[in-house]
Amino acid sequence: MHTESDKISNYLADRKREAVRIDPQTAEVTWWYAETFDPHGVDNPPPVLQQVGREYFARRPGSEIWVWFRRFAGRYVRETLGTA
């Protein structure tokens, strides 16, 4: 049986693996308002850290996995996608 912590760890690990597969030249990029300290909505930050901002996500064409690329992608990707 998987605990909630295991599910969150697996969810974030999936995004980390997916991040290295994203080609900045062909990536689909979007943004939506999300909690800045928990953009994937998997943690429960304390109230003092709960704030909403415009967060950017990228994915490979055809993929269903959106990655918050400021956490997992390098500066090159952020610069290429125009949100450095």
GUTOR-309853 format. One record per residue: residue number from 1; chain; z, y negated, x negated of N, C-alpha, C, O in turn; residue in three letters. Coordinates in Angstrom, 3 decimals. Last residue first. Layout:
BEGIN
MARDREN  seq  mol       n_z       n_y       n_x      ca_z      ca_y      ca_x       c_z       c_y       c_x       o_z       o_y       o_x  type
MARDREN  NUM    A         Z         Y         X         Z         Y         X         Z         Y         X         Z         Y         X   ALA
...
END
This chain:
BEGIN
MARDREN  seq  mol       n_z       n_y       n_x      ca_z      ca_y      ca_x       c_z       c_y       c_x       o_z       o_y       o_x  type
MARDREN   84    A   -18.029   -33.397   -13.014   -17.098   -33.431   -14.171   -16.194   -34.638   -14.069   -15.346   -34.850   -14.935   ALA
MARDREN   83    A   -19.929   -32.734   -11.153   -18.607   -33.112   -10.665   -17.590   -33.143   -11.797   -16.401   -32.934   -11.558   THR
MARDREN   82    A   -22.528   -31.683   -11.636   -22.332   -33.084   -11.340   -20.972   -33.483   -10.817   -20.861   -34.479   -10.103   GLY
MARDREN   81    A   -23.267   -29.291   -12.561   -23.220   -29.412   -11.113   -22.840   -30.825   -10.675   -22.830   -31.128    -9.482   LEU
MARDREN   80    A   -23.016   -29.793   -15.291   -24.331   -29.439   -14.739   -24.369   -29.636   -13.235   -25.373   -30.091   -12.688   THR
MARDREN   79    A   -20.255   -30.232   -15.485   -21.190   -31.296   -15.834   -22.565   -31.036   -15.208   -23.193   -31.945   -14.666   GLU
MARDREN   78    A   -19.293   -27.718   -14.684   -18.896   -28.920   -13.941   -19.865   -30.065   -14.221   -20.254   -30.788   -13.304   ARG
MARDREN   77    A   -20.458   -26.125   -16.693   -20.809   -25.920   -15.282   -20.476   -27.158   -14.490   -21.296   -27.614   -13.692   VAL
MARDREN   76    A   -19.192   -27.163   -18.980   -20.653   -27.162   -18.859   -21.090   -27.037   -17.404   -21.980   -27.753   -16.947   TYR
MARDREN   75    A   -16.473   -26.608   -18.575   -16.930   -27.993   -18.481   -18.456   -28.055   -18.309   -18.958   -28.906   -17.575   ARG
MARDREN   74    A   -16.314   -23.475   -16.701   -16.133   -24.363   -17.844   -16.703   -25.749   -17.603   -17.325   -26.023   -16.577   GLY
MARDREN   73    A   -14.617   -22.284   -13.784   -15.829   -22.561   -14.551   -15.529   -23.547   -15.676   -14.596   -24.345   -15.590   ALA
MARDREN   72    A   -12.123   -22.109   -12.474   -12.657   -20.986   -13.222   -13.848   -21.301   -14.110   -14.054   -20.619   -15.114   PHE
MARDREN   71    A   -11.348   -24.598   -11.385   -10.345   -23.683   -11.940   -10.984   -22.667   -12.883   -10.456   -22.396   -13.962   ARG
MARDREN   70    A   -13.637   -25.809   -10.517   -12.781   -26.548   -11.459   -11.718   -25.644   -12.065   -11.238   -25.915   -13.166   ARG
MARDREN   69    A   -14.880   -24.182    -8.643   -15.263   -24.058   -10.034   -14.462   -24.928   -10.973   -14.617   -24.775   -12.185   PHE
MARDREN   68    A   -14.057   -22.046    -6.391   -13.610   -23.393    -6.731   -13.795   -23.518    -8.229   -12.976   -23.025    -9.005   TRP
MARDREN   67    A   -16.642   -20.159    -5.072   -15.681   -20.277    -6.168   -15.341   -21.742    -6.381   -16.230   -22.579    -6.533   VAL
MARDREN   66    A   -17.538   -18.052    -2.425   -17.470   -19.429    -2.920   -16.351   -19.515    -3.949   -15.251   -19.008    -3.728   TRP
MARDREN   65    A   -19.413   -15.340    -1.789   -18.168   -15.731    -2.449   -18.289   -17.143    -3.013   -19.043   -17.391    -3.954   ILE
MARDREN   64    A   -21.741   -14.402    -0.891   -20.847   -14.929     0.135   -19.539   -15.435    -0.463   -18.660   -15.902     0.260   GLU
MARDREN   63    A   -24.945   -14.993    -2.402   -23.569   -14.497    -2.447   -22.771   -15.106    -1.305   -23.089   -16.190    -0.816   SER
MARDREN   62    A   -27.373   -16.282    -2.288   -27.241   -14.999    -1.616   -25.840   -14.423    -1.618   -25.572   -13.457    -0.904   GLY
MARDREN   61    A   -26.912   -17.904    -5.349   -27.744   -17.775    -4.152   -27.621   -16.366    -3.573   -27.751   -15.379    -4.296   PRO
MARDREN   60    A   -23.453   -18.121    -6.210   -24.803   -17.664    -6.549   -25.618   -17.632    -5.265   -25.071   -17.359    -4.197   ARG
MARDREN   59    A   -21.563   -21.122    -5.573   -21.812   -19.682    -5.435   -23.229   -19.391    -5.907   -24.078   -20.278    -5.992   ARG
MARDREN   58    A   -18.868   -23.496    -5.627   -20.220   -23.060    -5.985   -20.324   -21.561    -5.750   -19.328   -20.837    -5.729   ALA
MARDREN   57    A   -17.071   -26.328    -4.427   -17.216   -24.889    -4.567   -18.665   -24.573    -4.897   -19.577   -25.295    -4.494   PHE
MARDREN   56    A   -14.759   -29.009    -4.585   -16.115   -28.494    -4.752   -16.099   -27.001    -5.017   -15.240   -26.482    -5.730   TYR
MARDREN   55    A   -12.752   -30.890    -2.357   -12.846   -29.864    -3.390   -14.242   -29.251    -3.392   -14.829   -29.006    -2.338   GLU
MARDREN   54    A   -11.101   -33.676    -1.492   -12.457   -33.131    -1.487   -12.588   -32.159    -2.654   -12.539   -32.570    -3.814   ARG
MARDREN   53    A    -7.743   -32.925    -0.406    -8.752   -33.696    -1.109   -10.098   -33.009    -0.994   -10.210   -31.904    -0.465   GLY
MARDREN   52    A    -4.398   -33.005     0.653    -5.771   -32.583     0.909    -6.715   -33.518     0.175    -6.517   -34.732     0.138   VAL
MARDREN   51    A    -1.315   -31.673    -0.457    -2.179   -32.819    -0.227    -3.602   -32.314    -0.102    -3.959   -31.297    -0.697   GLN
MARDREN   50    A     1.621   -30.501    -1.192     0.609   -30.295    -0.159    -0.126   -31.603     0.106     0.368   -32.500     0.790   GLN
MARDREN   49    A     3.731   -30.824    -2.855     2.418   -30.585    -3.465     1.300   -30.392    -2.441     0.153   -30.144    -2.813   LEU
MARDREN   48    A     5.911   -31.053    -1.195     5.629   -32.177    -2.094     4.252   -32.036    -2.765     3.674   -33.034    -3.197   VAL
MARDREN   47    A     6.036   -28.513     0.084     5.536   -29.701     0.786     5.170   -30.869    -0.127     4.214   -31.594     0.150   PRO
MARDREN   46    A     4.838   -25.975    -2.208     5.914   -26.716    -1.541     5.356   -27.994    -0.921     4.321   -28.498    -1.356   PRO
MARDREN   45    A     2.007   -23.842    -1.380     2.719   -24.783    -2.247     3.824   -25.509    -1.480     3.758   -25.642    -0.258   PRO
MARDREN   44    A     1.158   -20.917    -0.960     1.870   -21.793    -0.049     2.670   -22.782    -0.889     3.870   -22.595    -1.093   ASN
MARDREN   43    A    -2.137   -19.595    -1.493    -0.742   -19.826    -1.863    -0.090   -20.691    -0.804    -0.743   -21.137     0.140   ASP
MARDREN   42    A    -4.684   -19.602    -0.461    -3.997   -18.323    -0.590    -2.527   -18.455    -0.975    -1.756   -17.512    -0.796   VAL
MARDREN   41    A    -6.696   -21.589    -0.340    -5.816   -21.342     0.794    -5.060   -20.027     0.734    -4.819   -19.402     1.767   GLY
MARDREN   40    A    -8.244   -22.466    -2.347    -8.695   -21.237    -1.683    -7.803   -20.870    -0.510    -8.112   -19.942     0.237   HIS
MARDREN   39    A    -6.825   -24.726    -3.253    -8.120   -24.897    -2.580    -8.657   -23.647    -1.892    -9.444   -23.752    -0.952   PRO
MARDREN   38    A    -4.127   -25.746    -3.810    -4.404   -24.417    -3.269    -5.745   -24.435    -2.533    -5.797   -24.189    -1.328   ASP
MARDREN   37    A    -3.885   -28.318    -4.530    -3.152   -27.359    -5.338    -3.360   -25.928    -4.864    -2.821   -24.995    -5.460   PHE
MARDREN   36    A    -5.415   -29.607    -2.585    -5.813   -29.720    -3.981    -5.075   -28.749    -4.894    -5.602   -28.390    -5.947   THR
MARDREN   35    A    -6.580   -28.144     0.347    -5.397   -28.533    -0.401    -5.730   -28.516    -1.893    -6.263   -27.531    -2.403   GLU
MARDREN   34    A    -9.792   -29.503     1.231    -8.863   -28.393     1.023    -7.629   -28.930     0.310    -7.641   -30.025    -0.253   ALA
MARDREN   33    A   -12.891   -30.275     2.547   -11.527   -30.730     2.339   -10.602   -29.525     2.275   -10.625   -28.650     3.140   TYR
MARDREN   32    A   -15.661   -29.098     0.633   -14.945   -29.252     1.892   -13.548   -29.739     1.549   -13.091   -29.628     0.412   TRP
MARDREN   31    A   -18.929   -28.808    -0.745   -17.535   -29.252    -0.799   -16.959   -29.204     0.592   -17.677   -29.262     1.591   TRP
MARDREN   30    A   -21.274   -26.892    -2.634   -20.840   -27.604    -1.444   -19.430   -28.100    -1.687   -18.828   -27.828    -2.726   THR
MARDREN   29    A   -24.076   -25.442    -4.184   -22.843   -26.210    -4.308   -22.539   -26.884    -2.990   -23.435   -27.387    -2.313   VAL
MARDREN   28    A   -25.618   -22.709    -5.623   -25.471   -23.480    -4.391   -24.112   -24.159    -4.484   -23.114   -23.523    -4.823   GLU
MARDREN   27    A   -27.201   -22.490    -8.829   -26.025   -22.387    -7.949   -26.174   -23.222    -6.692   -26.775   -24.297    -6.702   ALA
MARDREN   26    A   -29.078   -22.605   -10.766   -29.513   -22.120    -9.454   -28.383   -22.078    -8.431   -28.595   -21.671    -7.288   THR
MARDREN   25    A   -27.839   -23.615   -13.014   -29.178   -24.104   -12.683   -29.627   -23.700   -11.275   -30.457   -24.375   -10.666   GLN
MARDREN   24    A   -25.469   -22.222   -13.356   -25.417   -23.612   -12.904   -26.775   -24.163   -12.478   -26.842   -25.083   -11.664   PRO
MARDREN   23    A   -25.025   -19.060   -12.172   -25.919   -19.826   -13.045   -25.929   -21.266   -12.546   -26.356   -21.516   -11.419   ASP
MARDREN   22    A   -22.235   -17.070   -11.965   -22.925   -18.214   -11.367   -23.745   -18.923   -12.430   -23.218   -19.336   -13.463   ILE
MARDREN   21    A   -20.708   -15.196   -13.175   -22.046   -14.771   -12.738   -22.860   -15.923   -12.160   -24.052   -15.765   -11.893   ARG
MARDREN   20    A   -18.232   -16.225   -13.532   -19.054   -16.045   -14.737   -20.477   -15.613   -14.396   -21.358   -15.663   -15.255   VAL
MARDREN   19    A   -17.246   -16.144   -10.885   -17.523   -17.428   -11.541   -18.425   -17.270   -12.759   -19.298   -18.106   -12.989   ALA
MARDREN   18    A   -16.623   -13.529   -10.280   -17.838   -14.107    -9.708   -18.232   -15.391   -10.439   -19.418   -15.686   -10.590   GLU
MARDREN   17    A   -14.166   -13.262   -11.563   -15.311   -12.436   -11.992   -16.620   -13.031   -11.502   -17.615   -13.036   -12.227   ARG
MARDREN   16    A   -12.730   -15.112   -10.029   -12.863   -15.319   -11.468   -14.035   -14.508   -12.020   -14.806   -15.003   -12.843   LYS
MARDREN   15    A   -12.843   -13.943    -7.520   -13.487   -15.239    -7.732   -13.683   -15.529    -9.212   -14.686   -16.125    -9.605   ARG
MARDREN   14    A   -11.353   -11.615    -8.000   -12.746   -11.510    -7.535   -13.486   -12.814    -7.795   -14.633   -12.797    -8.243   ASP
MARDREN   13    A    -8.893   -12.788    -8.588    -9.606   -12.060    -9.642   -11.078   -11.883    -9.270   -11.952   -11.988   -10.131   ALA
MARDREN   12    A    -8.178   -13.749    -6.064    -8.454   -14.701    -7.138    -9.201   -14.045    -8.295   -10.053   -14.679    -8.917   LEU
MARDREN   11    A    -7.899   -11.259    -4.730    -8.788   -12.298    -4.204    -9.175   -13.274    -5.311   -10.352   -13.592    -5.482   TYR
MARDREN   10    A    -5.895   -10.034    -6.260    -7.231    -9.450    -6.189    -8.261   -10.469    -5.720    -9.368   -10.532    -6.254   ASN
MARDREN    9    A    -3.747   -11.773    -5.718    -4.201   -11.555    -7.098    -5.619   -10.993    -7.122    -6.449   -11.431    -7.919   SER
MARDREN    8    A    -3.536   -11.422    -2.946    -3.862   -12.739    -3.499    -4.397   -12.605    -4.917    -5.384   -13.246    -5.278   ILE
MARDREN    7    A    -2.841    -8.706    -2.859    -4.052    -9.180    -2.180    -4.494   -10.533    -2.733    -5.682   -10.760    -2.960   LYS
MARDREN    6    A    -0.405    -8.731    -4.227    -1.540    -7.966    -4.764    -2.850    -8.456    -4.153    -3.851    -8.602    -4.854   ASP
MARDREN    5    A     1.120   -10.252    -2.427     0.898   -10.752    -3.782    -0.288   -10.047    -4.442    -1.084   -10.682    -5.133   SER
MARDREN    4    A     1.238    -8.515    -0.284     0.529    -9.792    -0.124     0.204   -10.397    -1.485    -0.862   -10.983    -1.673   GLU
MARDREN    3    A     0.694    -5.170    -1.548     1.545    -6.263    -1.087     0.689    -7.516    -0.921    -0.456    -7.557    -1.372   THR
MARDREN    2    A    -0.846    -2.202    -0.520    -0.940    -3.437    -1.284    -0.031    -4.495    -0.683     0.006    -4.689     0.532   HIS
MARDREN    1    A     0.000     1.179    -0.838     0.000     0.000     0.000     0.000    -1.244    -0.883     0.743    -1.331    -1.861   MET
END
